[in-house]
Amino acid sequence: MPHTPTGSSVSLRRLTPEPGSGPAVLCFPHAGGCASFFRSWPSLLPAARVDAVQYPGREDRVAEDHPGSLLDLAASVAEEILRTGERYSVLFGHSMGAYVALEVAHRLEQAGAPVPALVISSAAAPAERPAVPFEDTADVLAYLEQYEPVSPEIRAEPDLLEMILDYIKGDLRLVARYTEHSGKRLTARVTAVAGEQDVPGIREHVTRWSRHTTGDFTSLTVPGGHFYLREEPPVELLRAALDRTRRETP
């Protein structure tokens, strides 16, 4: 189980066993995802520290209530980063995590602690994101089929399926009701990446993330679908972002 960077942190999980003084990446999971989704990344990025956000309602936070809104979730994470003094060179957000990362980056910039780079993964720009169901179980299961179907083993366990769907529905509700993104622009460099076989509503609109920064913007596609990073984590992309931040930091 990943542990917290400091005793006062609720959301931040340090995945690198013995972090040094190098640059740090903070990862934001997808809807239904957990901090442990990124547990293999420290070995892929040995020159950096890898942390991940643990959303309420899963793993070691399973007893906690779901946040009321995506803004509430982002505000709590940003407040912890500022309170604990953590400094990140890159925020990496996958799917729903992209929207949380955008809002966290916005709050850090407003507080005078901007993050140099934001990497967006498998997420349409906020204004173009596809419709998201979050109430009817059949609709949610059909929606998940487009991205990553629920396994037959989980479907065969009603109690386990209900527990998992509970926090997936909660996350999807956050995305469906997220409307406060308009006009928010960062100074950070933004890179947006999508799989070649991702759903069209995401693949076609990933370039629109350029509207959310006044800094450099790059978009690219990689082999694979919505969860391309299971087989091929974007290690070279993150290394390049970290190296550029290192060169540009006085």
Summary of the structure (lengths in Angstrom):
residues: 250
radius of gyration: 17.0
end to end distance: 35.5
largest distance: 55.5
contacts: 825
relative contact order: 0.15
helix: 42%
strand: 16%
